């Protein structure tokens, strides 16, 4: 199947099919009988000598040199010149070149110049539209591939960042002789399993993403102070919504890194997810010692901002409020 696709993708085949159909259409248009004869095709082939000149000068010269570079005025100036030259070549073909051929046929260009110019113009417009549409499609494919590469890089950026922070936390627990260290390793293993085998999907159920957030919270609670207030509230039906994986994760990680881990008392992280007329997330945490919004954001917020702009253009609202005591993130996806 792939080989068949490659064959039909061949420019040579595409152009050959176009000209065969064109010769048939021209022969049928100028035929004076009820069915096509050899002379009709012979006339159509001669008729295509100026048409081929017109099409390929337009495709290979005028469009790349002027139209695709935004030189609209120059392109508009050269089009009448091309049409005039094509008309002259048509006359030359039938009045000079054809009489030189040793053939039993006799034919002249009996078509009015208005009809000829109309046909030439149709071919000019048609080939221009086909060329531009193909260029547009190719550009869209390139941009799509570029987008996919950038998204993959952003997603992969989350994993080493998270792993680095988590391993540091577990290392600190082990150095302190914390008996919950083995449990923390298991939680980390479960999270990494999700990132490696499930987060590779284009979209995942929101409920599964929330489970992953709960696992991360459980991991952080193992080393958090007993007074730390950690809440996760979900309202609505998360099973009915699909989202791009690991979208909320950097936000939650950011809250623990710059909130809970910077103070020992009155630390808190409150996460609320509401599924109603879209998806709405509110994440609030305490702030350490007079941190700026840039230091509070770090890699996590910039990662989320960029992914939102790529995945949900014009469909999201992302707001950050950095106060003296609180840091709040409001995210809505419509």
N, C-alpha and C positions, 0 to 999 in steps of 0.2 A: 504493500500500500504506500509505503514511504517512497519507493522508486517511482511509482505512478505519479505521486505528488510532485516529485522532483522534475519529471518529464514535463508535466503541465506548467511547472514554474519556469521552464526554460523560455528565455526571451525570444530565441529563434523560432520556437514552435508558436508562441503567442503571435508574433508578427506574421508568420506564415499563414496561420489561420485567419488573421485579420484580412490579409490581402486576397486570399482565396475567396472569402465571403464577399469582399469588396468587388472582385472581378465578376462574380456571379450576379451581384446586385446591379452593377453597371450594365452588364450584358442583358439582363432581364429588362432594365429600364429603357434601353435604346432598341430593343428587339422590335422588329416590325411584323413578326409573325406570332402565332399563338403559342409556339414552343421554341425553345432556344436551339439555334443552329451553331455550327462551328464558326461561321462568319461573325456571329454575335460575340462569341468569346474572343475571337481574333481582334475585333474592334475594341472590346473592353480592355484587352491587354495593351493595345496601343494607347488607349485613353489613359491608362494608368502610368504611362511614362512621366507626364508632368505631375500626376498626383503623387507618385513616389518622391519626386524632387521636392514638391511642396511639403509633404509630411516630414521628411527627414531633415530638411533645412530647418524646419520649425522645431523638431525634436532635438536635434543635435547642436544647433547653433543659436537660434533666437531665444528659445525658452531658457537654456542654461546661462546664456550670456546676458540676457536682459530681464526676462520675466522673473526668474528665480532669485535674481539679485535685487529685485525691487525697482528696476529701471523701467517702469511702466510706460513712460512717455516715449522712450527710445523704441520699445517694443511696438507701440502703437504706430510709430513712424515707419518702421520696417515692414509691417504687415501689408500695407498697400503695395509696396515695392515687390514683396514676395508674390502677391497675387498677380501683379502685372507681369512679372517674369514667368510665372507659371502659365499664364494665358499665352504669352509669346511662345513658350516651349510647346504648348498644345498645337498652336498654328504651325510651328516648325515641323512637328511630328507628322501631321497629316498633309501638309502642303509640300514639304521638302523630303523628309526621310522616307515616308511611305512610298512615294513614286520610285524611289531608288531600289525598292525591294522587288525581287523577281517573283511575282505572285499573280495568280489569275484573278484575284479580287480587285475590285475597284471601289474605293470609298473616299469620301471627303468628310471634313468636319462640318456637318450640316446643323450643328447646334448653335442657337443664338448666343451671343456673348453674355447676355444677362443670365441665361441658364448655366453657362459654364462658370461664371464668377460665383453664382449661388452654390454650385456643387463644390467648387474649390473652397469657398468660405465654410461650408458645412464640414469638410474634411479638416480644415484648419482648426475650427472650434472644437470638433470632436477629439482630435489628437491632443490638443492643448488641455482639454478637460481630463482626458485619460492620464496624461503625463502628470498633471498637477495632483490629481486624486491619488495616483500611485506614490508620488513623492510625499504627500500628506500621510498616507497609510504607513509608508516606511518610517517617516519621522515619528509617528505615533508608536510604532513598534520599538523604535530605539528608545524613546522616552519611557515606555513601559518597562523595558529591560533595565534601563538606568534606575527607574523607581524601585524595581524589585531588588536590585543590587543594594541600593541605599537602605531599603527597609531591612534587608537581611543583615546588613552591617549594624544597623541600629539595634536590632533584636539580639544579635550576638554580643553587642556591647554590654547588654544587661547581664549576661551570664558571668563573664569574668569579674565584673564589678561586684555582683552579688556574692560570688564565690570568694573573692578576696576579703570582703567584709565579714562573711560568715566564718571563714577559717580563722580570721583574727579573733572573732568572738569566742569560738570554741577553744582556740589556743589559750586565751585569757582564762577561760573556765578551767582548763586542765592545769594551768600553772597555779591556780588558786585552790586546786584540789576539790573542785566542785563535783559531787557525786552524780550530777545530772549530765555530765559530759557525754557518756555513751548514748543517752537519750537524744541529746542534741545532734550527735552524729547520724542517728537514724532519721531524725527530722530533715536534716540536710540531704541525706540520701534520697528521701522521698521527693523533695523539691527538685533535686537534680534530675531525677527520673522523669518528672513532668516536663522540665525544660528540654530534655534531650529527645523524648519520644512523643510528647503530645503538643508541645508548643511549636513544633514544626509545621503544624496544620495552618492553613490560611486563616481560619476562624475556629473558635471553640465556644461551647456553651458558656454563658456567663456564670452559671452555677459551678462549672468545673474550675473556672478562674477564681471564684470566691473560695472554693475548697483549698486552692493553692495559697491564697492569702491567709486563710486560717492556719495552714501548716506553718507558714512563715511566722505568724504571730505566736504560735505555740513554741517555735524555735527561740524567738526572742524572749518569751516569758520565762524560759528556763534560766536565763541569766539576769532577768530584770529584778528590781527590788520589789518586795511584797507590797509596797505602797503604790507602785506604778499602776495607774488606771488605764487599762487597755480595753477598748470597746469596738465591736464590729456589729453593726446593725444593718440588716437587709430587709427592705420592704418591696413588695411586688412579687412577680414571678420570674426569677432569673433563668429558669429553664426555657423560657420563650424567647430569649435574646441571645444572639451570637455576637461575639466581639473578636477583635484581633488579640492574640495571646500576649501576655506579659505587658499589657498596656498600663495597668494600674500598679504593677509591682514596684517600679522605681519610685513611685510616689510614697508608697508605704515604707519602703526601705529608707527613703530620705527622712521620713518622720522619726524613725527610730535612731538613725545616725545623728541627726542634728537636734533631736529633742530628748528622748529618753536617756541616751547615753551621755548627755552633757550635764545632767544634774542627778542628784541622788534622792531628792525629795520633791513631791508635788509634780512628778513627771506623768505625762499622760499622752495617749494617742487615741483619738476618736475617729472612727471611720464609719461613714453611713453611705449605703448604696440604695438608691430608690429607682425602681423600674415603673415608671408611669409617664406616659407621653414622652417617651424617650428614656435615656439612661442618665441619671444624675448622681454624682459622687461628691461628698464633702469630707475632707480629711483635715483634721485639726490636731495640732500637737503643741506642747510647750516649747519655749525658746530658751536656749542656753544664755550665755553671757554676751548680750548685745551683738548678736550676729547680724550681718547685712544680708539682704535678700540674695545676693550673688553667692555668698558662702553657704547659705541655707539651701540654695537650689542645687548647686553642684552639677555633676553629670546627669543625675536623675531627671531633674525638671527639663533640662535642655533636650534630653533624649525624648521625653514624652511630648514636648512641644513640637518637635520636628516630626515625630510619627503621627501626631494628630493632624498636622498640616498636610501630610501626604495621604493618610488613610481617610480622613473625614474633612476634606476641604469644604468650607462654607457650611459645615454641618455640626460644628462644635463650638463651645465657649469654654475658655480656659482662663481662670482668674486666680491670682495669687495675692494674698494679703499678709504682709509681714509686720506684725506689731512688736511692741517691746516685750510682751509676754507670750504671745500666741503667733503661730504660723498656720495659715489656713489656705487650703487649695479647694477651689470649686470647679468642677468639671461637668459639663453637660454635653451629651451626644444625642442629636435629634435624628 
